[in-house]
């Protein structure tokens, strides 16, 4: 199998994906580790076929690198500094070359990869329980890392995560339903835990409840059965 | 002078700029008209030098095509359908070729231009009184068109304007100060006219005033002197 023929791709343009995962009050990011002596961590990324839309390319790249498919990926920013060059690749070209030859990369392909690239960032937020990442052929592992303790990533990939997190925070109110991170019915406390994980700060309970109810997307159901009727919290679901 | 050597640019990646202009309650878009027998209207666009950041490229392109410099341009979306090809150019290659040869385009450059391009959209909102557009060498004119009555633009450029308008509306609250569209001191009515032009709908006066004051960016000054003290509106300015 030939993994990579640079002639099939748009030159100097790449896509990188920031996949946020949420589970039990914690926000994580999915990071593949590239198969080399000195471990290299990078966002799942790749290139765009000359006859492929960028949105389809993003979905394909994500599936090739992590096995994840059928999620809602959204572009959020283009990273286009003139010095965006993969120096980790340049500095380890020989080892890459050996490694990649096993994967049937061509030498031309490796040189092509050391050009300056403009990269389109895509992001998504998923329920960690609902996806099952598998590592790609170039990788030694693919793992979830807490967003507050990411490893040092290649190039400007740490900055890409920061910018994606800003976008996620700014859009959370309107994306809350679409992200599909809450069970069928849930308590206000569960919504608050989600917001607190994403914003990395506590919210005052009353203000938070008012803010969320003002979004006008929730329907209040009966109280949750806890045995202690007085203190039982209400259950909510998203309005259809 | 040689205007265009395709070897200096990143291939298949372009930048297009949506420049909104505001004046007297009206929202307009700056559109150059390309110098050809059959008039072609397109957003001011161009290409990225291999050693140039995309943000600097956007500013340079805007200046080359419209003479406008020193404004705040922001990227808002990447247009990357697989069929983004300049059919107007393809269908008029001979006339373009004659025209562009006068401008010292090379034939290779013209062929290069007929490839599929991914385009990064940038937008800005300016005070029409404060800028002075000049047409570029390829153009017959560069004019402001009301956003509701744009000519048919090439490729997906009308869609690019729509998407930029969505972005402008979504970000108006937080960009209000930065856009610098209001005089040093202004009435609430002037703010409302600006919003109504951009959203293309009326706002109820009391609700609008509350919404804007809730943004917490305005400082209320004395009443405007109108001679009729009772009905005189308050003046506001942006808090420093």
Interface residues (C-beta under 8 A of the other chain):
Chain A: X10 X11 X12 X13 X48 X50 X51 X52 X53 X54 X55 X56 X57 X75 X77 X78 X80 X81 X82 X116 X118 X120
Chain B: X10 X11 X12 X13 X48 X50 X51 X52 X53 X54 X55 X56 X57 X75 X77 X78 X80 X81 X82 X116 X118 X120
